[in-house]
Amino acid sequence: MEQTEVLESKVLEPKVLGKVRFTGDGGYTFEQEHAKKLLVVGRVYEVVRIDVGTCSSDYTLRDFPYSFNTCLFEEHEMLEQAFKDWRKAYFNLV
């Protein structure tokens, strides 16, 4: 009988970029309503991804399948750094 090797699978945890406090203010009304169904105003959440766009930017939070408009959170220096990195890449600035 042939012996089979069992491989152990590991779930990689995403790197936490920083923490932000949810305010529920800012953004569009539909974004506020959606976020308030899933998040608690005043609670701090861990950010694992930042998507910077020309019109809006989003945070992906640990343990959430959705991203949320950054306007729904208190300002944070990691967002400012993400904007700087985006401008550098988008406009090919050094």
Beta strands, then each sheet from edge to edge (+ up, - down):
strand 1: 18-21
strand 2: 44-52
strand 3: 57-61
strand 4: 67-69
sheet 1: 1+ 2- 3+ 4-
end
